[in-house]
């Protein structure tokens, strides 16, 4: 999304690239807010809160009346952006696995939980891993609530025309959802193959391949510099006419 692209834009432009920023996802309220509001009403009773996106952090923090309610709640996150979103609100991240995906978080978090723990998992409407079910299978009480949903932004986009005109050499993908919504935005979804695709990491690469796309570069580190290094390693000379 455009709001998350600043570091990548800076890193690419520093190397002389011309960067076109186009949002492929917009955040919308959940269709049913009852379970989310119920969880928020008892937020101080949880021992752990799990965030797999910065959007979930934003939605939760909009409904926290007093940070003291989170004094005894430990926070687990996926990825550096989510960690920054938590820390920007004066909270501490207790657990962040090195690999930025839900599977890594599950593997790191599960051994730390016991029967007395209660976990709150505010999530997007669609997720790739049923984290609540996986933890629940171990006897952990997990309250999951849909905090938001994502979809293509409203209004027409010029991305299809830019791809058709050969104006885009690389598409940088930070999530499988972003790619799915990009395909939905394109009048001709096959136009996406006119550009090369760079992925932020293994989970996004898997999602891309599930969509029938070819991943030409994958970041070794899930950040802007990792993305740029992956593009350069793939043989691209970044400069005017680049990403």
SVG drawing of the C-alpha trace seen along z (x, -y; Angstrom):
<svg xmlns="http://www.w3.org/2000/svg" viewBox="-22 -9 45 39">
<polyline fill="none" stroke="black" stroke-width="0.4" points="0.0,0.0 1.1,-3.6 1.4,-4.4 3.9,-1.6 6.1,-2.3 8.1,-5.3 11.3,-3.4 11.3,-1.5 10.7,-4.6 13.6,-6.3 15.9,-3.4 15.1,-3.0 15.2,-6.7 18.6,-6.9 19.8,-4.6 18.3,-6.6 15.1,-4.7 11.9,-6.4 9.2,-5.0 5.5,-4.9 3.5,-4.5 0.1,-3.0 -2.0,-1.6 -3.5,1.8 -5.3,2.3 -7.6,0.2 -8.6,0.9 -12.3,1.2 -14.2,1.8 -15.2,5.4 -18.7,6.5 -19.4,7.7 -17.9,5.7 -19.5,7.5 -16.7,10.0 -14.1,7.3 -15.8,4.9 -16.3,7.8 -12.6,8.6 -11.7,5.0 -14.0,4.7 -11.9,7.4 -8.5,6.6 -6.8,6.2 -7.6,9.9 -5.3,11.3 -1.8,12.5 -0.7,12.2 -1.9,10.2 -0.8,11.3 -0.4,8.8 0.3,10.0 0.0,6.6 0.3,2.9 -3.3,2.4 -4.4,4.7 -2.3,2.5 -4.0,-0.6 -7.5,0.8 -6.9,2.1 -5.2,-1.1 -8.0,-3.2 -10.2,-1.4 -7.8,-1.4 -8.9,-4.0 -6.0,-3.7 -2.6,-2.1 -2.6,-0.9 -5.1,1.7 -2.2,3.3 0.3,3.3 0.2,7.1 -0.4,8.0 2.7,9.3 2.8,8.5 3.9,10.8 4.3,9.5 5.2,10.5 7.6,8.3 9.4,5.0 6.6,2.8 4.2,4.3 6.9,4.0 7.4,0.3 3.6,-0.3 3.5,1.2 6.5,-0.7 5.3,-4.0 2.4,-3.7 4.7,-3.4 4.3,0.4 7.0,3.0 7.3,6.0 7.9,9.2 8.3,11.6 9.2,11.1 10.5,14.1 13.4,13.6 11.3,14.8 8.4,12.5 5.4,14.9 2.6,16.4 4.2,19.8 7.4,18.5 5.3,16.6 3.4,19.8 6.6,21.8 8.1,19.1 5.0,18.4 3.5,21.8 6.3,23.0 5.8,19.9 2.1,20.5 0.5,22.5 -3.0,23.5 -3.5,20.3 -2.7,18.1 -5.4,16.3 -4.5,14.9 -6.2,12.1 -5.7,12.3 -7.1,9.3 -6.8,10.1 -7.8,9.4 -10.9,10.9 -8.8,13.3 -5.6,14.9 -3.2,17.5 -2.8,19.4 -5.5,20.2 -3.3,19.2 -6.2,19.4 -7.0,23.0 -3.4,24.0 -2.9,22.6 -6.3,23.8 -5.3,27.4 -2.7,27.1 -5.3,26.2 -4.6,22.5 -7.6,20.2 -7.6,17.8 -10.1,15.0 -9.8,14.0 -11.7,11.1 -11.8,9.6 -10.4,6.1 -10.5,5.0 -10.8,6.2 -8.9,5.2 -9.9,4.8 -9.0,2.9 -9.2,-0.9 -12.2,-2.6 -11.8,-4.4 -10.0,-3.7 -6.3,-2.9 -3.8,-3.6 -1.7,-0.6 -3.1,1.5 -2.3,-1.3 1.2,-1.8 1.9,2.0 0.6,2.1 2.8,-0.9 5.9,0.8 6.3,-2.0 6.7,0.5 9.8,2.7 9.3,4.1 6.4,4.6 7.3,4.8 5.0,7.0 4.8,6.8 2.0,9.3 0.0,11.9 -3.2,9.8 -1.7,6.8 -1.0,9.0 -4.5,10.5 -6.1,7.0 -3.7,5.8 -4.9,8.5 -8.5,7.6 -7.8,4.0 -6.3,4.8 -8.8,4.9 -6.4,7.6 -4.8,9.5 -2.3,11.0 -0.7,7.5 1.0,8.1 3.4,10.4 4.8,7.5 6.8,6.6 9.1,8.5 8.0,9.2 10.0,8.7 8.7,10.2 9.4,9.2 9.8,12.8 8.9,16.5 5.3,16.2 4.6,13.5 6.5,15.5 4.3,18.6 1.2,16.5 2.4,15.1 3.1,18.6 -0.3,19.7 -1.7,16.9 0.2,18.2 2.9,15.5 6.6,15.8 8.8,14.3 12.0,12.8 13.5,11.6 12.9,12.3 14.3,10.2 16.6,12.0 15.6,9.5 12.0,8.3 12.8,4.6 13.3,2.0 17.1,2.5 16.5,6.3 14.0,5.6 16.5,3.4 19.3,5.8 17.2,8.6 16.3,6.5 19.9,5.7 21.0,9.3 18.4,10.3 20.4,8.5 18.5,5.2 20.4,1.9 18.3,-0.4 18.0,-3.9 15.6,-5.9 13.0,-3.5 13.6,-1.1 11.0,-0.2"/>
</svg>
